[in-house]
Amino acid sequence: MKPVLVRKPTAEEEALLKAQPTWEHEPEKWRDTYDEREETCLVIEGKAYVETLDGEKYYFGVGDLVTFQPGLECWWCVEEKIKKHYIFNLGYMKQE
């Protein structure tokens, strides 16, 4: 199972995510570890990538639906100020 899933959302997914809280961050690079929850987000501004500790990179930008596996350890790199809607535990990783 890949630690990050990047794809385009369905209309239903987009509507669901647009009703969720937002998070935004200026360009920066930092190390992050996800907790036991799966996070799914819809990027509405900017672009970024996460790099796993073994060097695999996952790029995403405006319009992408991104799901992060629980326990993921990675480097976040925001290339252009990013803003995203987010929700926890939708179960996308189990469907992959």
OpenMM code with the backbone's topology and positions (N, CA, C; nanometers):
from openmm import Vec3, app, unit

residues = "MET LYS PRO VAL LEU VAL ARG LYS PRO THR ALA GLU GLU GLU ALA LEU LEU LYS ALA GLN PRO THR TRP GLU HIS GLU PRO GLU LYS TRP ARG ASP THR TYR ASP GLU ARG GLU GLU THR CYS LEU VAL ILE GLU GLY LYS ALA TYR VAL GLU THR LEU ASP GLY GLU LYS TYR TYR PHE GLY VAL GLY ASP LEU VAL THR PHE GLN PRO GLY LEU GLU CYS TRP TRP CYS VAL GLU GLU LYS ILE LYS LYS HIS TYR ILE PHE ASN LEU GLY TYR MET LYS GLN GLU".split()
positions = [
    Vec3(0.0846, -0.1179, 0.0000),
    Vec3(0.0000, 0.0000, 0.0000),
    Vec3(0.0893, 0.1244, 0.0000),
    Vec3(0.0586, 0.2169, -0.0893),
    Vec3(0.1346, 0.3421, -0.0939),
    Vec3(0.0988, 0.4282, 0.0271),
    Vec3(0.1956, 0.5053, 0.0779),
    Vec3(0.1687, 0.5885, 0.1950),
    Vec3(0.0870, 0.7137, 0.1633),
    Vec3(0.0833, 0.7531, 0.0338),
    Vec3(0.0106, 0.8727, -0.0086),
    Vec3(-0.0628, 0.8386, -0.1387),
    Vec3(-0.1877, 0.8774, -0.1478),
    Vec3(-0.2687, 0.8564, -0.2675),
    Vec3(-0.3102, 0.9938, -0.3201),
    Vec3(-0.2742, 1.0248, -0.4447),
    Vec3(-0.3080, 1.1528, -0.5063),
    Vec3(-0.3942, 1.1238, -0.6282),
    Vec3(-0.5111, 1.1873, -0.6352),
    Vec3(-0.6019, 1.1673, -0.7492),
    Vec3(-0.6990, 1.2845, -0.7586),
    Vec3(-0.7822, 1.2821, -0.8607),
    Vec3(-0.8866, 1.3835, -0.8748),
    Vec3(-1.0121, 1.3341, -0.8032),
    Vec3(-1.0825, 1.4227, -0.7342),
    Vec3(-1.2022, 1.3811, -0.6606),
    Vec3(-1.3233, 1.3656, -0.7522),
    Vec3(-1.4173, 1.2839, -0.7084),
    Vec3(-1.5476, 1.2793, -0.7735),
    Vec3(-1.6234, 1.4044, -0.7297),
    Vec3(-1.7345, 1.4339, -0.7950),
    Vec3(-1.8159, 1.5497, -0.7571),
    Vec3(-1.8652, 1.5358, -0.6130),
    Vec3(-1.9005, 1.4154, -0.5738),
    Vec3(-1.9480, 1.3903, -0.4373),
    Vec3(-1.8365, 1.4144, -0.3356),
    Vec3(-1.7167, 1.3663, -0.3643),
    Vec3(-1.6023, 1.3865, -0.2747),
    Vec3(-1.5688, 1.5341, -0.2624),
    Vec3(-1.5708, 1.6041, -0.3751),
    Vec3(-1.5396, 1.7469, -0.3737),
    Vec3(-1.6391, 1.8232, -0.2871),
    Vec3(-1.7684, 1.7922, -0.3007),
    Vec3(-1.8712, 1.8591, -0.2205),
    Vec3(-1.8509, 1.8299, -0.0713),
    Vec3(-1.8209, 1.7051, -0.0374),
    Vec3(-1.7975, 1.6676, 0.1018),
    Vec3(-1.6787, 1.7436, 0.1594),
    Vec3(-1.5678, 1.7456, 0.0861),
    Vec3(-1.4467, 1.8109, 0.1377),
    Vec3(-1.4629, 1.9617, 0.1480),
    Vec3(-1.5345, 2.0222, 0.0562),
    Vec3(-1.5524, 2.1686, 0.0610),
    Vec3(-1.6316, 2.2139, 0.1834),
    Vec3(-1.7009, 2.1214, 0.2494),
    Vec3(-1.7758, 2.1540, 0.3710),
    Vec3(-1.6918, 2.1354, 0.4970),
    Vec3(-1.5646, 2.0967, 0.4822),
    Vec3(-1.4768, 2.0686, 0.5961),
    Vec3(-1.3878, 2.1890, 0.6283),
    Vec3(-1.3223, 2.1856, 0.7447),
    Vec3(-1.2317, 2.2946, 0.7827),
    Vec3(-1.1154, 2.3075, 0.6837),
    Vec3(-1.0482, 2.4221, 0.6902),
    Vec3(-0.9322, 2.4438, 0.6042),
    Vec3(-0.8054, 2.4576, 0.6885),
    Vec3(-0.6943, 2.4337, 0.6223),
    Vec3(-0.5601, 2.4505, 0.6799),
    Vec3(-0.4764, 2.5148, 0.5712),
    Vec3(-0.3909, 2.6064, 0.6075),
    Vec3(-0.3028, 2.6677, 0.5088),
    Vec3(-0.1642, 2.6878, 0.5675),
    Vec3(-0.0665, 2.6964, 0.4758),
    Vec3(0.0720, 2.7102, 0.5208),
    Vec3(0.1522, 2.7818, 0.4134),
    Vec3(0.2409, 2.8684, 0.4582),
    Vec3(0.3331, 2.9380, 0.3691),
    Vec3(0.4425, 2.8428, 0.3222),
    Vec3(0.5146, 2.8765, 0.2161),
    Vec3(0.6245, 2.7913, 0.1699),
    Vec3(0.7257, 2.7630, 0.2817),
    Vec3(0.7546, 2.6352, 0.2986),
    Vec3(0.8468, 2.5911, 0.4024),
    Vec3(0.8665, 2.4408, 0.3861),
    Vec3(0.9725, 2.3880, 0.4471),
    Vec3(0.9959, 2.2436, 0.4501),
    Vec3(1.0122, 2.2014, 0.5952),
    Vec3(0.9431, 2.0921, 0.6358),
    Vec3(0.9534, 2.0425, 0.7713),
    Vec3(0.9245, 1.8928, 0.7750),
    Vec3(0.9728, 1.8294, 0.8792),
    Vec3(0.9469, 1.6863, 0.8982),
    Vec3(0.8171, 1.6704, 0.9762),
    Vec3(0.7381, 1.5693, 0.9372),
    Vec3(0.6078, 1.5482, 0.9995),
    Vec3(0.5835, 1.3997, 1.0203),
    Vec3(0.5084, 1.3668, 1.1228),
    Vec3(0.4636, 1.2302, 1.1478),
    Vec3(0.3134, 1.2353, 1.1727),
    Vec3(0.2388, 1.1576, 1.0944),
    Vec3(0.0941, 1.1520, 1.1099),
    Vec3(0.0575, 1.0596, 1.2257),
    Vec3(-0.0528, 1.0894, 1.2915),
    Vec3(-0.0985, 1.0057, 1.4020),
    Vec3(-0.1725, 0.8832, 1.3468),
    Vec3(-0.2559, 0.8233, 1.4276),
    Vec3(-0.3239, 0.6999, 1.3888),
    Vec3(-0.4417, 0.7216, 1.2938),
    Vec3(-0.4681, 0.8459, 1.2583),
    Vec3(-0.5809, 0.8748, 1.1688),
    Vec3(-0.5334, 0.8899, 1.0244),
    Vec3(-0.6172, 0.8431, 0.9324),
    Vec3(-0.5956, 0.8694, 0.7902),
    Vec3(-0.6484, 1.0107, 0.7630),
    Vec3(-0.5728, 1.0902, 0.6879),
    Vec3(-0.6174, 1.2249, 0.6530),
    Vec3(-0.6394, 1.2332, 0.5032),
    Vec3(-0.7537, 1.2900, 0.4640),
    Vec3(-0.7819, 1.3161, 0.3232),
    Vec3(-0.8044, 1.4654, 0.3086),
    Vec3(-0.7459, 1.5241, 0.2042),
    Vec3(-0.7614, 1.6672, 0.1847),
    Vec3(-0.7852, 1.7001, 0.0376),
    Vec3(-0.8481, 1.8132, 0.0166),
    Vec3(-0.8722, 1.8689, -0.1160),
    Vec3(-0.7935, 1.9989, -0.1244),
    Vec3(-0.6976, 2.0048, -0.2163),
    Vec3(-0.6127, 2.1237, -0.2294),
    Vec3(-0.6896, 2.2301, -0.3085),
    Vec3(-0.7029, 2.3506, -0.2509),
    Vec3(-0.7765, 2.4579, -0.3177),
    Vec3(-0.6872, 2.5759, -0.3561),
    Vec3(-0.5630, 2.5769, -0.3067),
    Vec3(-0.4647, 2.6788, -0.3459),
    Vec3(-0.3255, 2.6191, -0.3342),
    Vec3(-0.2354, 2.6618, -0.4224),
    Vec3(-0.0942, 2.6303, -0.4095),
    Vec3(-0.0529, 2.4928, -0.4572),
    Vec3(0.0724, 2.4582, -0.4223),
    Vec3(0.1247, 2.3266, -0.4559),
    Vec3(0.2327, 2.2876, -0.3566),
    Vec3(0.2471, 2.1553, -0.3397),
    Vec3(0.3412, 2.1017, -0.2424),
    Vec3(0.3732, 1.9579, -0.2792),
    Vec3(0.4628, 1.9003, -0.2016),
    Vec3(0.4861, 1.7568, -0.2103),
    Vec3(0.5257, 1.7067, -0.0733),
    Vec3(0.5075, 1.5775, -0.0524),
    Vec3(0.5628, 1.5127, 0.0654),
    Vec3(0.6637, 1.4101, 0.0160),
    Vec3(0.7700, 1.3962, 0.0923),
    Vec3(0.8740, 1.2991, 0.0601),
    Vec3(0.8866, 1.2019, 0.1764),
    Vec3(0.8673, 1.0739, 0.1465),
    Vec3(0.8803, 0.9730, 0.2513),
    Vec3(1.0267, 0.9639, 0.2940),
    Vec3(1.0509, 0.9017, 0.4070),
    Vec3(1.1870, 0.8918, 0.4577),
    Vec3(1.2763, 0.8057, 0.3684),
    Vec3(1.2148, 0.7223, 0.2817),
    Vec3(1.2950, 0.6445, 0.1866),
    Vec3(1.3094, 0.7154, 0.0523),
    Vec3(1.2657, 0.8424, 0.0438),
    Vec3(1.2918, 0.9253, -0.0736),
    Vec3(1.1841, 0.9310, -0.1807),
    Vec3(1.0704, 0.8648, -0.1605),
    Vec3(0.9628, 0.8699, -0.2603),
    Vec3(0.8847, 1.0006, -0.2442),
    Vec3(0.8630, 1.0717, -0.3571),
    Vec3(0.7938, 1.2008, -0.3523),
    Vec3(0.6547, 1.1898, -0.4139),
    Vec3(0.5607, 1.2606, -0.3529),
    Vec3(0.4226, 1.2670, -0.3994),
    Vec3(0.3860, 1.4143, -0.4149),
    Vec3(0.3639, 1.4575, -0.5384),
    Vec3(0.3335, 1.5969, -0.5706),
    Vec3(0.1829, 1.6167, -0.5806),
    Vec3(0.1351, 1.7354, -0.5364),
    Vec3(-0.0069, 1.7665, -0.5474),
    Vec3(-0.0267, 1.9166, -0.5532),
    Vec3(-0.1405, 1.9552, -0.6120),
    Vec3(-0.1732, 2.0960, -0.6275),
    Vec3(-0.3234, 2.1153, -0.6364),
    Vec3(-0.3640, 2.2320, -0.6814),
    Vec3(-0.5048, 2.2701, -0.6868),
    Vec3(-0.5873, 2.1625, -0.7578),
    Vec3(-0.6957, 2.1228, -0.6916),
    Vec3(-0.7874, 2.0256, -0.7488),
    Vec3(-0.7580, 1.8812, -0.7139),
    Vec3(-0.6444, 1.8548, -0.6496),
    Vec3(-0.6101, 1.7173, -0.6138),
    Vec3(-0.6736, 1.6762, -0.4817),
    Vec3(-0.7140, 1.5498, -0.4766),
    Vec3(-0.7593, 1.4863, -0.3542),
    Vec3(-0.6422, 1.4010, -0.3063),
    Vec3(-0.5951, 1.4252, -0.1852),
    Vec3(-0.4754, 1.3590, -0.1336),
    Vec3(-0.5105, 1.2878, -0.0035),
    Vec3(-0.4708, 1.1606, 0.0065),
    Vec3(-0.4940, 1.0842, 0.1283),
    Vec3(-0.3598, 1.0374, 0.1836),
    Vec3(-0.3399, 1.0621, 0.3132),
    Vec3(-0.2170, 1.0265, 0.3835),
    Vec3(-0.2456, 0.9097, 0.4774),
    Vec3(-0.1641, 0.8056, 0.4671),
    Vec3(-0.1793, 0.6855, 0.5483),
    Vec3(-0.1473, 0.7153, 0.6946),
    Vec3(-0.2203, 0.6527, 0.7888),
    Vec3(-0.1874, 0.6701, 0.9311),
    Vec3(-0.0425, 0.6305, 0.9587),
    Vec3(0.0225, 0.7057, 1.0458),
    Vec3(0.1600, 0.6755, 1.0849),
    Vec3(0.2664, 0.7182, 0.9852),
    Vec3(0.2267, 0.7840, 0.8759),
    Vec3(0.3223, 0.8283, 0.7745),
    Vec3(0.4270, 0.9210, 0.8360),
    Vec3(0.5540, 0.8939, 0.8080),
    Vec3(0.6633, 0.9832, 0.8453),
    Vec3(0.7186, 1.0396, 0.7154),
    Vec3(0.7268, 1.1717, 0.7076),
    Vec3(0.7660, 1.2333, 0.5808),
    Vec3(0.8212, 1.3731, 0.6023),
    Vec3(0.8701, 1.4289, 0.4926),
    Vec3(0.9052, 1.5702, 0.4854),
    Vec3(0.7957, 1.6380, 0.4056),
    Vec3(0.7391, 1.7447, 0.4573),
    Vec3(0.6447, 1.8284, 0.3842),
    Vec3(0.7242, 1.9406, 0.3188),
    Vec3(0.6970, 1.9695, 0.1925),
    Vec3(0.7608, 2.0813, 0.1239),
    Vec3(0.6527, 2.1614, 0.0517),
    Vec3(0.6179, 2.2764, 0.1066),
    Vec3(0.5202, 2.3654, 0.0439),
    Vec3(0.5969, 2.4551, -0.0517),
    Vec3(0.5672, 2.4412, -0.1817),
    Vec3(0.6362, 2.5190, -0.2841),
    Vec3(0.5673, 2.6527, -0.3102),
    Vec3(0.4348, 2.6530, -0.3086),
    Vec3(0.3531, 2.7754, -0.3193),
    Vec3(0.2505, 2.7677, -0.2086),
    Vec3(0.2261, 2.8788, -0.1384),
    Vec3(0.1325, 2.8787, -0.0255),
    Vec3(0.0163, 2.7852, -0.0544),
    Vec3(-0.0061, 2.6929, 0.0381),
    Vec3(-0.1087, 2.5919, 0.0169),
    Vec3(-0.2260, 2.6145, 0.1106),
    Vec3(-0.3441, 2.5837, 0.0595),
    Vec3(-0.4663, 2.5863, 0.1391),
    Vec3(-0.5448, 2.4619, 0.1013),
    Vec3(-0.5941, 2.3915, 0.2025),
    Vec3(-0.6655, 2.2666, 0.1760),
    Vec3(-0.7782, 2.2477, 0.2752),
    Vec3(-0.8839, 2.1815, 0.2280),
    Vec3(-0.9882, 2.1312, 0.3167),
    Vec3(-0.9413, 1.9936, 0.3614),
    Vec3(-0.9766, 1.9527, 0.4823),
    Vec3(-0.9312, 1.8222, 0.5296),
    Vec3(-1.0365, 1.7519, 0.6145),
    Vec3(-1.0269, 1.6192, 0.6166),
    Vec3(-1.1152, 1.5350, 0.6983),
    Vec3(-1.0359, 1.4097, 0.7365),
    Vec3(-1.0705, 1.3506, 0.8482),
    Vec3(-0.9997, 1.2316, 0.8949),
    Vec3(-1.0856, 1.1057, 0.8805),
    Vec3(-1.0187, 0.9938, 0.8532),
    Vec3(-1.0751, 0.8589, 0.8577),
    Vec3(-1.1905, 0.8304, 0.7607),
    Vec3(-1.1736, 0.8684, 0.6347),
    Vec3(-1.2722, 0.8330, 0.5324),
    Vec3(-1.2548, 0.6892, 0.4831),
    Vec3(-1.1369, 0.6311, 0.5042),
    Vec3(-1.1155, 0.4923, 0.4664),
    Vec3(-1.0653, 0.4702, 0.3244),
    Vec3(-1.0099, 0.5716, 0.2576),
    Vec3(-0.9621, 0.5560, 0.1202),
    Vec3(-0.8451, 0.4597, 0.1090),
    Vec3(-0.7573, 0.4568, 0.2092),
    Vec3(-0.6405, 0.3684, 0.2018),
    Vec3(-0.6838, 0.2222, 0.2023),
    Vec3(-0.7913, 0.1916, 0.2708),
    Vec3(-0.8413, 0.0532, 0.2756),
    Vec3(-0.9005, 0.0108, 0.1420),
    Vec3(-0.9451, 0.1094, 0.0609),
    Vec3(-1.0070, 0.0794, -0.0683),
    Vec3(-0.9041, 0.0583, -0.1777),
    Vec3(-0.7821, 0.1074, -0.1595),
    Vec3(-0.6799, 0.1030, -0.2639),
    Vec3(-0.6429, -0.0390, -0.3020),
] * unit.nanometer
topology = app.Topology()
chain = topology.addChain("A")
for resn in residues:
    res = topology.addResidue(resn, chain)
    for name in ("N", "CA", "C"):
        topology.addAtom(name, app.Element.getBySymbol(name[0]), res)
